[in-house]
């Protein structure tokens, strides 16, 4: 049988041949395995990011918890670093050694009693310079032969060293108690000789004038209430006001009287408040805050302070480093002796204390204007009776409403003459703003000798 070769050839051709597709570059679909790989990488990155965020969150929570735990422990216990143990805070500075080496009794509030007369002072509203000697008492200093060196040495003796300045006042313009002397004249002396030893007694001034001294730019006028009935204030107007804080809590007010010294109340350091490292002095703030406080290396109470009677209620704090003087941080002036205040004179009290009795601390500095109350009226049986001593003065309204309050303790009561003068320190009172119970302040005029002596003995 013949073979059909043409059929054999045709059988090699597909019955349904597919049309060939031309492959073009870039048109291939990516394999499914590549897409899965990208999703897995993205998911892995997300898991890593979430893990990192969770770790940071946990670390943040732990750090915050650790801070508050440390603050709580610090507020209750004193850490003995040498013996590596904690003791209750009230055992620190109690006069008994509880830590190895007695470290719990090393950094404590001290007291100082002064039985001598500080030999240099300013007197009257005219700030007349006087020198004291045991034999002749107080003498006004004549202006003849006076030099800038004398000005600087006298101010240094008083504890001020910033922009000291002096001027002459005619004897005829002095108050009657100062016109007749006695007087002192200055003489040339070695630079190391204390100022009060550079004078000689005189019956009269040849120049017929005496020296008036201004030792710093303290108490400059501003642009223009624990304070009950007060109004908001700006620290730039009251730049000497500071907050005394123990363990980060506002406890009392205080006043800068130099770049390194703060005047406050002795009663602020009662109980377990005697360990220095717990205290900070926060300055330059209108709004209450805890950051940026100055460390303290001395707290000195008046040695005659009586907690029962509130007499001699004054203390001083020395900052570890001087503050930088500026618009929001500036000392107030200590007043000259016998400033001549009288009942009705306008005073200003400032602080962050309670806005009303049994209230809470104000977040914003407050101020209130108060009249000085006559001492005889304040010590009358209908007010405070014999609780008022010469180391106290009263200011406020007998009808109440405007007053200092808890949290204002230690803060300033100031009076404006040529400059703002610190005439009182918030001390005590019955309630806040009650009728017939005005605020009682430590009388700075009576404490000047102690203040100047503390500053001189603790340079």
Secondary structure as UniProt FT lines:
FT   HELIX           5..10
FT   TURN            11..12
FT   TURN            15..16
FT   TURN            25..26
FT   HELIX           32..76
FT   STRAND          77..80
FT   TURN            81..84
FT   STRAND          85..88
FT   HELIX           89..91
FT   TURN            92..93
FT   HELIX           100..105
FT   STRAND          110..112
FT   STRAND          120..123
FT   TURN            124..127
FT   STRAND          128..133
FT   TURN            134..136
FT   STRAND          137..142
FT   TURN            144..145
FT   HELIX           148..158
FT   STRAND          165..170
FT   HELIX           171..173
FT   HELIX           176..179
FT   STRAND          183..186
FT   TURN            191..192
FT   HELIX           195..197
FT   STRAND          199..202
FT   TURN            206..207
FT   STRAND          209..214
FT   TURN            218..219
FT   STRAND          227..228
FT   STRAND          231..232
FT   TURN            235..237
FT   TURN            239..240
FT   STRAND          241..246
FT   TURN            247..248
FT   STRAND          249..256
FT   STRAND          261..264
FT   HELIX           266..269
FT   TURN            271..272
FT   HELIX           276..278
FT   STRAND          279..283
FT   TURN            291..292
FT   STRAND          296..302
FT   TURN            303..304
FT   TURN            307..310
FT   STRAND          315..319
FT   TURN            327..328
FT   STRAND          333..334
FT   TURN            343..344
FT   STRAND          346..351
FT   TURN            357..358
FT   STRAND          366..373
FT   HELIX           375..378
FT   TURN            381..384
FT   HELIX           385..387
FT   TURN            390..391
FT   STRAND          392..395
FT   TURN            398..399
FT   STRAND          403..404
FT   TURN            406..407
FT   TURN            409..410
FT   STRAND          412..416
FT   STRAND          420..428
FT   TURN            435..436
FT   STRAND          439..443
FT   HELIX           444..447
FT   HELIX           448..457
//
